[in-house]
Amino acid sequence: MSADASTPKGQAGQLTIEVTDQQGASASASVPVNVITSSKPLVQTSPGQITLKAGESKTVDVSEYATNPLADQGPLTIMGDPVTSAGGSATASGSTMTIQADAGFNGSFTVTYRVQDATKDIDREVQGTIQATVLDKPGAPTRASAVSNSAGTALVSWSSGATGGSPITSYTVTDHTQGDSKSCSAVTECLVSGRTNGTEHTFSVTATNEVGESDPSNKTSVLIDAKPETPGEPTVKPGDRSITVSWTPPVNTGSDLEGYDVELSPGAVQPARADQTSLTISGLENGKAYRVRIRARNRNYTSEWSSDSQDVTPYGAPGAPSGVSATFSNGTVQVTWNKPSNTNGRNIESYTVSADGADPAEVKAPSTSTSFKLKHSEQQVSISVVAVNDTKDPGAHTSPAATTTVWAVDEVNAPTITSLEATGNSKEIAFKIEFQPGNGWSKSDVVDYQWTTDNWAHRDSLTRDGVHTVTSPALTDGVDATLQVKVAVRKSGTDKTSEAVATGGTVSSFGPPTTPTVSCQPGGPEWVNCSWSNADNGGRSASLVLTGATNETIALTREGHREFKPGEGGSAQLCIKAVQTSEKGTHESGQPCARATAPSYARSASGYRGDPGKCVSGSCGSGPFYMVGLNLSGWPPNATVRCSGTYDGKPTSMTQQVDGNGNWSGIPGWTWNGQKLAYLVGNADKDFKDWFTCQ
């Protein structure tokens, strides 16, 4: 007998037993049945451990911490609500339990529970425990402080607060002034760079562990800035009743510079802007020595004074030279002058001579003359001379200019003959001449032109340049002639004159091309033959243009021919013209045409009844039999003609060549049903006509 695991203990009823012997007699009796406690071992529990964050809950199954000897009968069941120590709470459902840590709690608490197996026997209940460890975010750091030992940086220090049960993994330093923060490792001081100089920065610190970030520490403030370094020694440059002071900005790792103090000795301190690196001090006395020093200022600090500059003495530009004169020859100008009477307190160091069309020439004092190359000019060239008493600073120490003028002209250029050509008319040429400005001469200086083609044996005058069409008895058609042109010039109102001759090459006259003669006639079968003669280029390069039955352009030949294949009875035409290409353009001859028709052929074929013959193949039947004759006429000369058809129900054919007139007549041999026969025979009219065709 057996009972379910959940059957309660105690009397469960009675069992009736009936016994029957071999003779059929029977007897019965009742036996009481009682359910007793299971003999299986009790549930065994072991202490459990979990970790929670403050305010967090976690669900656990107590089966993880207990054995179940009746697991095959059913799961364990937690009886009633678990009991917790201070710091949390727990609720149960079946074999699971939800454990909740109190908000703000840090430490550990114990959960005690009772568990029952599938017998539901209170005597088999056992007790278990789970210890919960609770973690919280760190406490706020304390005693935060900050110092600035270099520009743009702050060293922030602090003390750690409570860890909240979990190690602190990092700290965060926040700059409330600049509005940014820096993450630092688990240390208690951190260097924060990239800070804005010249202002007070306020910092606070927070700590972070695996639970979260702490409240901020106390706020601490520090001024971040640095004093500018001492500027280097300034440089000074003299002017006319002034000096210019220049300096290099000093190294400044602090706040932006706000300006400079410039101290003049003898004199006073003058301010300069932060973006200045030079300052001009005016109203000084020429010839008197001065020196200066500077210092730099930023928002909170002023640097030390620089060392004094070198002594500097103002002075002015000299007066102008006098007595300037110039002469020009062969592309070179010679200039002379006198030293200025007033050097303004400093000796002349050099002179600069300038002229239009030339680079300035520098002349070292005490020399007062020079020569240099000068470009030709159609107008008088102005020449100036200035004196310099400080070549290191000529811009402020150069005198007014003394000037003179000179004609910068040499020999006139020969005119250019830009075109020279025959016009196509007898003894006539056309040319264009252009004046060539240069060497100081212009077209307005021209007196006249003269030209010749026989080396000045005969000459003519021209009043202008440009295009001219002329005839001359010195020209001979077809013979090269050389053109020469002379120009004469003079500067108006002066004695400056010149002349030059240009040679323009050779030229010969020419005429138009002649018209060719063309003819066409029938050729062989399907062909037309055309030819031409009397083509001539007229003295210049020319080509022949063939049109009609062909379209081609060829080099000109006096005679030539072309063959065309228009087919039997077709016609072909050839038109031809000469096209001349010369310096005057393109000229065309007339364009004659000729046409001819290619021969055509009737190609006639017929059979006839020939001499008596003997039937040797096919369905002969009764005779009489006659040879099958053939007449061919109107075929191309010497053509091979093939005739074929069906004779007596079999394929039949023959091949025969006609004579030079395209004709043939006779008894041909035939191939009948693949058999070669000397002749065919027949007796009915149809056997001699209409059963074959020829081609």
Buried (B, 14 or more C-beta within 10 A) or exposed (E): EEBEBEBEBEEBEEEEEEEEEEEEEEEEEEEEEEBEEBEBEBBEBEEBEBBBBBBBBBEBBBBEBBBBBBEEBBBBBBBEEBBBEEBBBBBBEEBEBBBBBBEEBBBBBBBEBBBBBBBBBEEBBBEBBBBBBBBBBBBBBEEBBBEBEEBBBBBBBBEBBBBBBBEBEBBBBBBBBBEEBBEBEEEBBBEBEEBEBBBEBBBBBBBBBEBBBBEBBBEBEBEBBBBBBBBEBBBBBBBBBBBBBBBEBBEBBBBEBBBBBBBBEEBEEBEBEBEBBEBEBEEBEBEEEBBBBBBBBBEBBBBEEBEEBEEBBBBBBBBBBEEBEBEBEEEEBBBBBEBBEEBBEBEBBBBBBBBBEBEEBBBEBEEBEBBBEBBBBBEBBBBBBBBBBBBEBBEBBBBBBBBBEBBBBBBBBBBBBEEBBBBBBEBBBBBBBBBBBBBBBBBEBBEEBBBBBBEEEEBEEBEEBEEBEBEBEBBBBEEEBBBBBBBBBBBEEEEBEBBBEBEBEEBBBBBBBBBBBBBBEBBEBBBBBBBBEEBBBBBBEBBBBBBBBBEEEEEBEEEBEBEBBBEBEBBBBBBBBBBBBBBBEEBBBEBBBBBBBBBBBEBEBBBBBBEEBEBEEBEEEEEEBBBBBBEBBBBBBEBEBEBBEEBBEEEBEBEBEBEEEBBBBEBBEBBBBEEEBEBBBBBEEEBBEEBBEBE
